[in-house]
């Protein structure tokens, strides 16, 4: 069986490795549009941007591993079309037949429209190695950096900017930072952390446009205020890369729609990672996370070989900002009750999310014990009473 994987990120690397481990010894090809082998993305906006991690440590596998596993890694190659009837992939280098095809095309950052100054020099996004390589030389001490978007990517970039000595302002259009992904209590902890390091956060502040003839000079806010800026980072979310799948006639619903085994609307085509949506607890979701890419990539590999496994995700995430670590277990969407606990340090604590009496998620800032216990409880389907969590002298008793 000839297997082709389109996209060369975490999901692709995990899928390819799993296929070999599970005994697939047929032709296996991974096609990536970037010129570099699959690498870790989370350190890009942190250790790599700071200069604490080189490209060699970013790579998920070294060059020798791909050769040893007899995996054809085709880099700097773009896929133009998928012919489902002929089971043929066409790229800018030719065509390739497949028996089973996997789409791990990831997601792309949303950008401000050109009319709002999104194309000006000095305006950056953070998603790929080339994005960060272009940004890093601009991160010079004393410069003024404006971050548009108060989500995790924006806050991580703000933290790196301050550590490098830039003057940093975060602008969030919503009433508060982390509005789509975390409870107000978690946002409060993160806001206090950033304020203690000198980051200015402006909430409920919409962007009118980025000002400059050719290069950014300022960010104009709705209401008339101008923020002088030497560079701008936009962290306003991502969109799944579905154009190739859509043109091939695959069903699209919040990403490339798959069933609970990772199969798309075409029986020979699968999807995994940030580009794929799947059924979960009565809705269709995507998991934009390393853990999700690894788990779903391995699941699809197993199911390509006939395992018939059902995808039952156990979501977990993390975000490093300054010297603090925020760890998240579960998905807190749709919560109706929150319990907060203080941590031991100055900036720390945990936030526990409940829906109809059931524990569904925990955010833990500099509180690894709360994270691990919360994660174990959620994955075991156990839900202590909210007052038990609030009043426990030692969280271990909850287990």
N, C-alpha and C positions, 0 to 999 in steps of 0.2 A: 504493500500500500504506500503510495507516494503522498506525503503530507507536506503542505505548504503553510507557513505562518506569515501573515502580513502584519508588519509592525515589529519593532525590535526593542521593546522595553522590558519592564519587570515581568509582565504576564507572559510574554513570548519566551523569555529566558527560562522561567519556571516551567512552562509547558514543554519546551524542548528537552530540558533535563529530565523531566518526569517520563516523557515518552521513551527515552533511552533506558531509564531505570526499570520501566514496566515491560521492557523487552521488545519494543519496536525497533527492528533492525533494517527497515526499508529506507528509501530516500527521504530525507528530512531537510527542508530549506526554510530559512528565516530571511525575510526581506525587510530591510530598514531604510528609510529615506535619509537618515543622518549618516555622516561619514565615520561615525565611531560605533564600536560594538555596544551592546546593551549595558547601561550603567544605572546607578542609583540616582533617583531624582531628589529625594528629600534633602540630602546634604548640599544641593546646589545653592539654596537660599540661605545656608548657614555656614557649615565648615568650609565648603569650597569657595564661597564668596569671600569669606574671611581670610582665605589663603592657608587654612589649617589642614586641608586635604587636597592632594593632587589627583590628577586623572587616573593614575594607576590604582589608587584606592577606590575610586568611583566605580570602576568596571566591575560588573557582576561576575564575569568569568574572564580569564585571560585568553589570549589568542590560541595558546596550545590546547586548551580544553575543547574549544570548538572543533579543532582538527582531530583531536583524539576521539571525540564522540562521533566523528564523521557527519557533522552537521554543516551543511553549506550555508554560510553566512554571507548574504549579498547586501552590502552596505552602499549608501549613497545612490540608491536605486528607488525610483518612484513607481508605484503601481497605478496604471491608468484605467484599467477595466477588469471586470470579472465576467466571464461568459459561463453562466450556470449550466446551460445545456451542453456545451462542449467540455465543461470542467477545465477551463483554461484561464490563466491569469496573464494579462498583458502588461508589461512594464516598459519603461523607456529604453530598456536594453534587449527586449525581445519578448518571448512568451514562454509559459511554463505550465505543463499539465498538472492536475492534482486528482487524487481520489478523495481526500479530505482536506478541507481548507479552514483555517482559523484566522479570525480577524481580531488583532490586538492593537488597534490603531490609536488607542489612547484618546486624549482630549487636547484642545488648544485653548490658550487664554483669550478671554474676551478683550477686545481693544476699543479704545475710544474712537469715534468716527473722525475722519480727516477734517471734517468741518469744525470739530471741537479741538483741533490741534493734535490729534492722536498720532499723526505722521511726522511731527516735528522732531528734529535731532535732539537727543537728550531725553526722549520719552521711551521708557523701557518696560518690558514684561519679564517675568521669571517663570520659565517652564523648561527650557532646553539648555544644554551645555553652551550652545552658541549665544543664547540670550545672556547668560551670566558672564561669558567671556567678553561680550560687548559692554556689559554694565560695569564689571570690576574696575577697569581703569578710571571710571568716572567717580568712583567712591573715594574721594580725597577729603581728608580732614579739613574742616572749616567751610566746606561747601554746604549749600542749603538744598535739602532733599524733601520733596513732597511725595507722600505715598497716598495714592487714591484707592481707597478701599480698606476697611477695617476688619477683614477676615484674617485667617491664619497666615496666608502668604504675605499679606501686607504688613502684619505685625511682626513677622519674622524678619522681613526686609528692614523694617524700622529699627529693630533691635540691632541688626548687623550695622546699619548706618551709624547708630549712636556709638557702638563699640569702636568704629573706625574714626570717630570724631566729627561726624557730620551733624549739622543742625537739622532735626527731623520733625516734620509735621505730618500727622496722619489725618486724612479727611474722609469722613464716612457720611454718606448721604442719608442713611437710615437713622432712626432716633438713637441707636447705640451701636457700638462695635460688636462683632460676632452675633449679630441679630438673627441670622439664618441658621446658625450652627450650635449655639450655646445659650444657656439660661442667663438671665441678668446677673445672677450671683457669680457665675464664672467670668462674665464680662467685667464685673466690678474688680475681681482679683487681677485680671490682666491689665485693666486700666491703671490700677494702683501701681502695678509692677512697672509699667512704662513711664508713668509720671515720676517715679522714684529715680529713673535713669535719664530724665530730662526730655522725654518725647512729649511733644504737644499733640493732643488728640482733639480734633474738632468733630463733634457728632451733629447730626441733623444739618449737615452742610453740603448742599449740592454743588456740583461743578458747572460753571457756565462754559468755560473753555480754557484751554492752555494757551498762553499768550507768547508770541514771538514771531519774528519774520521768517526765520529759518530754524533757529534753535530756541528751545524753551527759555523764557525769561521770567515767567510768573504763572501762577494758576489763579484764574479769576473765579471767585465763588459767586453763587447766586446771592443777590443782595448787595453786591457791589464791592466786597472786600477782595483785595489782591494779595496773594502770597508770593513773595519773591522766591524764585526757584532756579537752581543751576541744573537740576535733573529731577525727573518725575518717574516714579514707578507705579504702574497701574496693576492693582490686584483686585479685580472686580469679578472674579469667577472664571470658569472654564465652560467650554461646550464640547460634547463628545464628537469625535471625528467620524461622521457617519456618511459623508458624501459618496464614498466608494460603494458602500453597502446599499445606499439609497438608489444610486444609478444602476446597480445590479438587480434592483427589484426586491430587495429584502425588506421585511417589515420593520419600521422604525417607530419606537415609542419610548421617549426619554432615553435615546440611545439605540443601539442595535438590539432589537427585542429577541430574547432567547427564552427557551422553556426552562424548567427547573433543573435541566441537565446541561445547560449551556449551548444547546442547539438553536440555530436561527430558524427562520421560516423556510429555509432550504435544508433538506435532510443532510446534505454533504458539507454544509458550512456551519461553523461554530464561532462563538465570540466570547471574549473574556477581558477583564480589566476595566479601565475607566470608560471605554466606549460601549460596554454591554449593560443592558438592563435586564432584570430577571424578576420573577414573582417572589414576593416575600411578605408574609403576614397580610395577605389580602390586597397588597398594592404592588406597583412595579417600581423598583429602585435601582440606582447605580451606586456602587461603593468606590469613591475616589480615594483609594488608600493602597499602601504597599501590601498590607495583609490581604486585602481583597484581591489584588492582582495575583498574588502568589497562590492563594487558595483556589480561586476560580481557574487560573491557568492549569493547576495540577488536576483539578476536577475534569476539565475539558480533555486533558490528555488521557485520563483514565477512561472517560466515556467514548472518546474516539476509538479506543481499543476494546469497547464493548462492556465496560463495567456497569453502566446504568445507574451511576451514583446520583443522588439528589443533592443539589447545592443547599446547604444549611449554613449560611455565613455566621461567623462570630466576630462582629465588627470590633476593631480596635484601631486607635490612632494615637499620634503623639505630635507635640510641637515644642521645639526648643527655642526659647527666647531669653536673651541675656544668659544668666547662669541658672535659669529656671527651666523645669521640664513639666509640661502639661501632658498628662496621660489620660486617655479617654477609652472607656469600654462601653460597648453597646451603642444604640442609636436613641438619642433623646427626643426625637420628633414626636409630637402629639402628647407630651407630658401634661399632667394636670396637678402635680404636686411636687414640691422641691424640699429637700432637707439639706442643710449646709452644716459642715463641721469645720472647726478651726484646725489648722495644722500646727506643727511645732515651731516652724520658722516665721520670719517676718512676713514673707510672701509665700503663703501656702494654705492649703485646706482642700476640702473635697465637697462636691455638689452631687447629690443623689437624686435621680429622676424617677418618678413614679407615674404610671398610667393605670387608673382604676385599681389602685392598691398593689400593682405589680412593679417591681424594680426593673427598669428597662435600660438604665445607663448610669455611669458615674464619670465625673470629671475630677481629676486629682492633680493639684498643682504642688509640686515638691512633696508629694505624699504617696510614695510607692506602695506602702502597706495598704492604704485605702483603695488604690487602683487594683492591686492584686486580689484583695478580698472581694471588692465589688465585681471584678471580672469573673471570679470563680462562682459567685452567687448567681450572676446573670446567666452564665453558660450552663449552670446546673438547674436553672429555672426556679431558684429559691428566692423568696421575697420576705425579708424581715419586715416588721412593722416600722413605719417611719420613725416613731418615737424610740424604738430600739436602737436605730442607727444614731439618732440625735443624742441619746443619753449614754451610749455604751462607753465605758471607761477604756475598754480594749476591744477593738473591732473584731478580734479573733473569735470572740464569743458568738458572733453572728454565724460562723461556720458550723 
